[in-house]
Amino acid sequence: MSDMPPKLAQIVEEFASAPRDVVLEMLLEFSDAVPPLPAELAGHEGMEQVPECQTQFFLRAEVQPDATVVSWFDCPPEAPTTRAFAGILAEGLAGASATEILAVPDDLYARMGLGQAISPLRIRGGTAILGRLKRQIAEQSS
């Protein structure tokens, strides 16, 4: 798990070791971990939409001068599973550097054992969120 920011590695570990029947419940708790958008992003100005998600999902990553990354996510509360992916990334990647985030494995959600708890379509959406976040960071880091 050393290829992940420590907070994210801890979240993955908690999910991976949790009994299958509580995984969904744990996941949904993260839908509350998405911080509200700052006023200047209220209209999704400068945010990228993730079309792979079944619901409207927007994200933006900004690499700071010290190489840490600030990310913003927006997803309607009616889509708690997708919001939960954002919550996991928001919490797990807080304060992480661009290099650390780019090294996060693309099969993050499989490692968490979510494949048994939610549909492949949702996993694909979550994977797309991570992929687009990494792409935005890579473009700013080059």
DRENPA-3360 file (N, C-alpha, C; in nm, 2 decimals, always signed):
BEGIN
1 = MSDMPPKL = +0.08/-0.12/+0.00/+0.00/+0.00/+0.00/+0.09/+0.13/+0.00 ~ +0.22/+0.11/-0.01/+0.31/+0.23/+0.00/+0.30/+0.32/-0.12 ~ +0.22/+0.27/-0.22/+0.21/+0.36/-0.34/+0.09/+0.45/-0.33 ~ +0.05/+0.48/-0.21/-0.07/+0.57/-0.19/-0.04/+0.67/-0.08 ~ -0.10/+0.79/-0.09/-0.09/+0.88/+0.02/-0.15/+0.81/+0.15 ~ -0.08/+0.83/+0.27/-0.12/+0.75/+0.39/-0.27/+0.75/+0.42 ~ -0.33/+0.87/+0.41/-0.48/+0.87/+0.44/-0.56/+0.78/+0.35 ~ -0.52/+0.78/+0.22/-0.60/+0.70/+0.13/-0.57/+0.55/+0.16;
9 = AQIVEEFA = -0.44/+0.52/+0.18/-0.40/+0.38/+0.21/-0.48/+0.33/+0.33 ~ -0.50/+0.42/+0.43/-0.58/+0.38/+0.55/-0.72/+0.35/+0.52 ~ -0.78/+0.43/+0.44/-0.92/+0.41/+0.39/-0.93/+0.28/+0.32 ~ -0.84/+0.26/+0.22/-0.84/+0.13/+0.14/-0.83/+0.01/+0.24 ~ -0.74/+0.02/+0.33/-0.72/-0.09/+0.43/-0.85/-0.12/+0.51 ~ -0.91/-0.01/+0.55/-1.04/-0.03/+0.63/-1.14/-0.10/+0.55 ~ -1.16/-0.06/+0.43/-1.26/-0.12/+0.34/-1.22/-0.26/+0.31 ~ -1.09/-0.29/+0.28/-1.05/-0.42/+0.23/-1.07/-0.52/+0.35;
17 = SAPRDVVL = -1.06/-0.47/+0.47/-1.06/-0.57/+0.58/-1.20/-0.57/+0.64 ~ -1.30/-0.49/+0.59/-1.43/-0.49/+0.65/-1.51/-0.61/+0.60 ~ -1.61/-0.65/+0.69/-1.70/-0.76/+0.64/-1.78/-0.71/+0.53 ~ -1.80/-0.79/+0.43/-1.87/-0.76/+0.30/-2.00/-0.68/+0.33 ~ -2.08/-0.73/+0.43/-2.21/-0.67/+0.45/-2.21/-0.53/+0.51 ~ -2.10/-0.48/+0.55/-2.10/-0.34/+0.60/-2.03/-0.24/+0.50 ~ -1.98/-0.30/+0.39/-1.90/-0.22/+0.30/-1.98/-0.10/+0.24 ~ -2.10/-0.14/+0.19/-2.19/-0.04/+0.13/-2.22/+0.08/+0.23;
25 = EMLLEFSD = -2.25/+0.03/+0.35/-2.28/+0.13/+0.46/-2.16/+0.23/+0.48 ~ -2.04/+0.17/+0.49/-1.92/+0.25/+0.51/-1.90/+0.34/+0.39 ~ -1.93/+0.29/+0.27/-1.91/+0.37/+0.15/-2.00/+0.49/+0.16 ~ -2.13/+0.47/+0.19/-2.22/+0.58/+0.19/-2.19/+0.69/+0.29 ~ -2.12/+0.65/+0.40/-2.08/+0.75/+0.50/-1.99/+0.85/+0.44 ~ -1.92/+0.81/+0.33/-1.82/+0.91/+0.27/-1.89/+1.01/+0.18 ~ -2.02/+0.99/+0.15/-2.09/+1.08/+0.07/-2.11/+1.22/+0.14 ~ -2.09/+1.21/+0.28/-2.10/+1.34/+0.35/-1.96/+1.41/+0.36;
33 = AVPPLPAE = -1.85/+1.34/+0.31/-1.72/+1.40/+0.33/-1.68/+1.49/+0.21 ~ -1.78/+1.52/+0.12/-1.74/+1.61/+0.01/-1.77/+1.75/+0.05 ~ -1.66/+1.83/+0.06/-1.68/+1.97/+0.10/-1.76/+2.05/+0.00 ~ -1.83/+2.15/+0.04/-1.91/+2.23/-0.06/-1.81/+2.31/-0.15 ~ -1.86/+2.34/-0.27/-1.77/+2.41/-0.36/-1.76/+2.55/-0.31 ~ -1.64/+2.61/-0.34/-1.63/+2.76/-0.31/-1.71/+2.84/-0.41 ~ -1.75/+2.96/-0.38/-1.84/+3.04/-0.46/-1.80/+3.05/-0.60 ~ -1.67/+3.06/-0.63/-1.62/+3.08/-0.77/-1.64/+2.96/-0.85;
41 = LAGHEGME = -1.67/+2.84/-0.79/-1.69/+2.72/-0.87/-1.84/+2.69/-0.87 ~ -1.92/+2.77/-0.81/-2.07/+2.74/-0.80/-2.13/+2.70/-0.93 ~ -2.10/+2.77/-1.04/-2.16/+2.73/-1.17/-2.08/+2.63/-1.24 ~ -1.99/+2.56/-1.17/-1.90/+2.46/-1.23/-1.80/+2.52/-1.33 ~ -1.78/+2.65/-1.31/-1.68/+2.73/-1.40/-1.54/+2.67/-1.39 ~ -1.49/+2.63/-1.50/-1.35/+2.57/-1.50/-1.34/+2.43/-1.45 ~ -1.46/+2.36/-1.42/-1.46/+2.23/-1.38/-1.48/+2.13/-1.49 ~ -1.44/+2.01/-1.48/-1.46/+1.91/-1.59/-1.57/+1.82/-1.55;
49 = QVPECQTQ = -1.66/+1.79/-1.65/-1.76/+1.69/-1.62/-1.71/+1.55/-1.65 ~ -1.75/+1.46/-1.57/-1.71/+1.32/-1.60/-1.83/+1.24/-1.66 ~ -1.83/+1.23/-1.79/-1.94/+1.17/-1.86/-1.96/+1.02/-1.83 ~ -1.86/+0.95/-1.78/-1.87/+0.81/-1.74/-1.97/+0.79/-1.62 ~ -1.99/+0.89/-1.55/-2.08/+0.88/-1.43/-2.22/+0.89/-1.48 ~ -2.31/+0.80/-1.41/-2.45/+0.80/-1.45/-2.52/+0.93/-1.41 ~ -2.45/+1.01/-1.32/-2.51/+1.13/-1.27/-2.42/+1.24/-1.30 ~ -2.46/+1.37/-1.29/-2.38/+1.48/-1.32/-2.27/+1.49/-1.22;
57 = FFLRAEVQ = -2.14/+1.48/-1.26/-2.03/+1.48/-1.17/-1.93/+1.58/-1.23 ~ -1.88/+1.67/-1.15/-1.78/+1.77/-1.19/-1.66/+1.76/-1.10 ~ -1.54/+1.79/-1.16/-1.42/+1.79/-1.07/-1.32/+1.89/-1.12 ~ -1.23/+1.93/-1.03/-1.12/+2.02/-1.07/-1.01/+1.99/-0.98 ~ -0.89/+1.98/-1.03/-0.77/+1.96/-0.95/-0.68/+2.08/-0.98 ~ -0.62/+2.14/-0.88/-0.52/+2.24/-0.90/-0.39/+2.21/-0.82 ~ -0.28/+2.20/-0.90/-0.15/+2.18/-0.84/-0.10/+2.31/-0.78 ~ -0.07/+2.32/-0.65/-0.03/+2.44/-0.59/+0.12/+2.46/-0.61;
65 = PDATVVSW = +0.17/+2.58/-0.58/+0.31/+2.61/-0.59/+0.40/+2.51/-0.51 ~ +0.35/+2.45/-0.40/+0.44/+2.36/-0.32/+0.41/+2.22/-0.37 ~ +0.35/+2.20/-0.49/+0.33/+2.07/-0.55/+0.22/+1.98/-0.48 ~ +0.15/+2.04/-0.38/+0.04/+1.96/-0.33/-0.08/+2.00/-0.42 ~ -0.18/+1.91/-0.41/-0.30/+1.93/-0.50/-0.42/+1.96/-0.42 ~ -0.50/+2.06/-0.47/-0.63/+2.09/-0.41/-0.73/+2.04/-0.51 ~ -0.83/+1.96/-0.46/-0.93/+1.91/-0.56/-1.07/+1.95/-0.51 ~ -1.15/+1.98/-0.61/-1.29/+2.00/-0.58/-1.38/+1.91/-0.65;
73 = FDCPPEAP = -1.49/+1.86/-0.59/-1.58/+1.77/-0.65/-1.72/+1.82/-0.63 ~ -1.81/+1.79/-0.73/-1.95/+1.82/-0.71/-2.03/+1.71/-0.77 ~ -2.13/+1.67/-0.70/-2.22/+1.56/-0.74/-2.34/+1.57/-0.66 ~ -2.46/+1.55/-0.72/-2.58/+1.57/-0.64/-2.60/+1.47/-0.53 ~ -2.66/+1.51/-0.42/-2.69/+1.42/-0.31/-2.77/+1.30/-0.34 ~ -2.85/+1.31/-0.45/-2.93/+1.19/-0.49/-2.85/+1.08/-0.55 ~ -2.72/+1.10/-0.56/-2.63/+1.00/-0.61/-2.53/+0.96/-0.51 ~ -2.57/+0.90/-0.40/-2.48/+0.88/-0.28/-2.36/+0.80/-0.31;
81 = TTRAFAGI = -2.37/+0.70/-0.39/-2.26/+0.61/-0.42/-2.15/+0.69/-0.49 ~ -2.19/+0.76/-0.59/-2.09/+0.84/-0.67/-2.03/+0.95/-0.58 ~ -2.12/+1.02/-0.50/-2.07/+1.12/-0.41/-1.96/+1.06/-0.32 ~ -1.99/+0.93/-0.28/-1.90/+0.86/-0.18/-1.76/+0.85/-0.24 ~ -1.75/+0.82/-0.38/-1.62/+0.81/-0.44/-1.55/+0.95/-0.42 ~ -1.62/+1.06/-0.45/-1.56/+1.19/-0.43/-1.52/+1.21/-0.29 ~ -1.60/+1.16/-0.19/-1.57/+1.18/-0.05/-1.44/+1.11/-0.01 ~ -1.42/+0.99/-0.07/-1.30/+0.91/-0.04/-1.18/+0.98/-0.10;
89 = LAEGLAGA = -1.19/+1.03/-0.22/-1.08/+1.10/-0.28/-1.05/+1.23/-0.20 ~ -1.16/+1.30/-0.17/-1.14/+1.43/-0.10/-1.07/+1.41/+0.03 ~ -1.11/+1.31/+0.11/-1.05/+1.28/+0.23/-0.91/+1.21/+0.22 ~ -0.90/+1.11/+0.13/-0.78/+1.04/+0.12/-0.67/+1.11/+0.05 ~ -0.70/+1.21/-0.03/-0.60/+1.28/-0.10/-0.57/+1.42/-0.05 ~ -0.64/+1.46/+0.06/-0.62/+1.59/+0.12/-0.47/+1.61/+0.15 ~ -0.41/+1.71/+0.10/-0.27/+1.74/+0.14/-0.17/+1.66/+0.06 ~ -0.21/+1.57/-0.03/-0.12/+1.49/-0.10/-0.05/+1.56/-0.21;
97 = SATEILAV = +0.07/+1.52/-0.25/+0.14/+1.58/-0.36/+0.09/+1.53/-0.50 ~ +0.12/+1.60/-0.60/+0.09/+1.56/-0.74/+0.15/+1.42/-0.77 ~ +0.27/+1.40/-0.73/+0.34/+1.28/-0.75/+0.27/+1.16/-0.68 ~ +0.23/+1.18/-0.56/+0.16/+1.08/-0.48/+0.03/+1.04/-0.55 ~ -0.05/+1.14/-0.59/-0.18/+1.12/-0.65/-0.16/+1.04/-0.78 ~ -0.06/+1.08/-0.86/-0.04/+1.02/-0.99/+0.00/+0.87/-0.97 ~ +0.05/+0.84/-0.86/+0.09/+0.70/-0.83/-0.03/+0.61/-0.77 ~ -0.14/+0.68/-0.75/-0.25/+0.60/-0.69/-0.29/+0.49/-0.80;
105 = PDDLYARM = -0.31/+0.37/-0.76/-0.34/+0.26/-0.86/-0.48/+0.29/-0.92 ~ -0.49/+0.26/-1.04/-0.62/+0.28/-1.11/-0.73/+0.18/-1.07 ~ -0.69/+0.07/-1.01/-0.78/-0.03/-0.96/-0.81/-0.01/-0.81 ~ -0.81/+0.12/-0.77/-0.83/+0.16/-0.63/-0.95/+0.09/-0.57 ~ -1.07/+0.10/-0.65/-1.19/+0.06/-0.59/-1.20/-0.10/-0.58 ~ -1.13/-0.16/-0.67/-1.12/-0.31/-0.66/-1.04/-0.35/-0.54 ~ -0.93/-0.27/-0.51/-0.85/-0.30/-0.39/-0.93/-0.28/-0.27 ~ -1.03/-0.19/-0.27/-1.11/-0.17/-0.15/-1.22/-0.28/-0.14;
113 = GLGQAISP = -1.23/-0.37/-0.24/-1.33/-0.47/-0.23/-1.47/-0.42/-0.26 ~ -1.48/-0.32/-0.34/-1.61/-0.26/-0.37/-1.68/-0.34/-0.48 ~ -1.61/-0.42/-0.55/-1.67/-0.49/-0.66/-1.78/-0.58/-0.62 ~ -1.78/-0.63/-0.50/-1.89/-0.72/-0.45/-2.01/-0.63/-0.40 ~ -1.99/-0.50/-0.37/-2.09/-0.42/-0.31/-2.17/-0.34/-0.40 ~ -2.11/-0.29/-0.51/-2.17/-0.20/-0.60/-2.16/-0.25/-0.75 ~ -2.24/-0.20/-0.84/-2.24/-0.24/-0.98/-2.11/-0.20/-1.05 ~ -2.07/-0.28/-1.15/-1.96/-0.25/-1.23/-1.97/-0.11/-1.30;
121 = LRIRGGTA = -2.09/-0.07/-1.33/-2.11/+0.06/-1.39/-2.07/+0.17/-1.30 ~ -2.10/+0.15/-1.17/-2.06/+0.25/-1.07/-1.91/+0.25/-1.05 ~ -1.85/+0.13/-1.05/-1.71/+0.12/-1.03/-1.64/+0.19/-1.15 ~ -1.70/+0.17/-1.27/-1.64/+0.24/-1.38/-1.64/+0.39/-1.37 ~ -1.75/+0.44/-1.32/-1.77/+0.59/-1.29/-1.66/+0.63/-1.20 ~ -1.64/+0.56/-1.09/-1.55/+0.59/-0.99/-1.41/+0.59/-1.04 ~ -1.38/+0.49/-1.12/-1.24/+0.48/-1.19/-1.22/+0.60/-1.28 ~ -1.33/+0.64/-1.35/-1.31/+0.75/-1.44/-1.29/+0.88/-1.37;
129 = ILGRLKRQ = -1.35/+0.90/-1.25/-1.32/+1.02/-1.17/-1.17/+1.03/-1.13 ~ -1.12/+0.91/-1.09/-0.98/+0.91/-1.05/-0.89/+0.94/-1.17 ~ -0.93/+0.88/-1.28/-0.85/+0.89/-1.41/-0.84/+1.04/-1.45 ~ -0.96/+1.11/-1.45/-0.96/+1.25/-1.50/-0.89/+1.34/-1.40 ~ -0.90/+1.31/-1.27/-0.83/+1.38/-1.17/-0.68/+1.37/-1.20 ~ -0.63/+1.25/-1.22/-0.49/+1.23/-1.25/-0.45/+1.30/-1.38 ~ -0.53/+1.30/-1.48/-0.50/+1.36/-1.60/-0.48/+1.51/-1.59 ~ -0.57/+1.57/-1.51/-0.56/+1.72/-1.49/-0.43/+1.75/-1.42;
137 = IAEQSS = -0.40/+1.67/-1.32/-0.28/+1.69/-1.24/-0.15/+1.67/-1.33 ~ -0.16/+1.57/-1.42/-0.04/+1.54/-1.51/-0.02/+1.66/-1.60 ~ -0.13/+1.71/-1.65/-0.12/+1.83/-1.75/-0.06/+1.95/-1.68 ~ -0.09/+1.97/-1.55/-0.04/+2.09/-1.48/+0.11/+2.06/-1.44 ~ +0.15/+1.94/-1.43/+0.28/+1.90/-1.37/+0.38/+1.90/-1.48 ~ +0.34/+1.89/-1.60/+0.44/+1.87/-1.71/+0.51/+2.00/-1.74;
% end
